[in-house]
Amino acid sequence: MYNSLGRYVLMAVFLLAALVCMFVVQYELAAVAGLLFVFVIWSHFRHGSVLMASKYFKNNEFEKAKLMLAEVPNPERLSKNRRGYYEFMQGNIALKEENYEKAEYHFQLASRFPVGGKTQKGYVLIHLANLALRRKDREKAEAYTKIAKELAESARSKDIIVKLEKEISKL
């Protein structure tokens, strides 16, 4: 759970430790330090700063979450679980900024990856249905609502789906 700067510092420490161990002829410790260095690099590309961003996102600190998400060097390299949540947070941040096209793009991507549980996946589809409703696209709104209805577990999501269905019927 580090940001990019923290990971770079860890990489430097492990690399320095490996070099020092090599200098004092402690090859086993140098190998361990080298493995830790490689692990931090792997973690940087597969997990990024998504975990820290989710911490800020849950605390409604959207600017900090946006900064942490911006540190992800290449979202395509994230693990499936991280990528789904990355796209979910990006979509929600775009909604807060009222950038609906960008929000729809990120929610579309989030719907293809595991996001958490059925409830979170249902909320992704609810957002997509709401965005389709905003564009007056009845067909897509109905399709997203139907799938979201199957995934809805909480009373809140079921209430939202009922409201969406009422709005769709007005189209």
Residue, then its C-alpha position, 0 to 999 in steps of 0.5 A: m500500500y504505497n504510492s509510486l514515490g514510496r515504491y521507488v524508495l523501497m526499490a532503491v533500498f533493496l537495490l542498495a542492500a543487494l549491492v552492499c551484501m554482494f560487497v561483503v560476500q553475503y550472496e544469499l542476503a543479496a539474492v533475497a534483497g534482489l528478489l524483494f526488489v523484483f517483487v516491488i517492481w512487479s507490484h508496481f505494475r500489477h497493483g499500482s496505487v489503486l489500494m491507496a486510491s480506494k482508501y481516499f475514495k471511500n473517505n470521499e477525498f476524490e482529489k487525492a484518489k484522482l492523484m493516486l489513480a494518475e500514478v498508475p503507469n499503465p492500467e492495462r497491466l493491472s491485475k483483473n481485480r485492481r483493474g475493475y476497481y480502478e475503472f470503477m473509481q475513475g468512472n465515479i470521479a468522472l461522474k463527480e466532474e460531470n464528464y458523462e462520456k468519460a464516466e460511461y467509458h470507465f463504467q463500460l470497462a469496469s463491467r468487464f472486470p471483477v469489481g468486488g461482489k455482486t452488489q458493486k457489479g450491480y452498481v456499475l450497471i446501475h450507473l450505466a443504465n442511468l447514463a443511457l437514460r440521460r442520453k435517452d437510449r431506452e434499449k441500453a437502459e433497459a438492458y443494463t437495468k435487467i442485468a442490474k436487477e439480477l445482481a441487486e442484493s441490497a434494498r438501496s440498489k433495488d430501490i434505485i432500479v425501481k426508480l430507473e424502471k419508472e424513468i425508462s417507462k416515461l421514455 
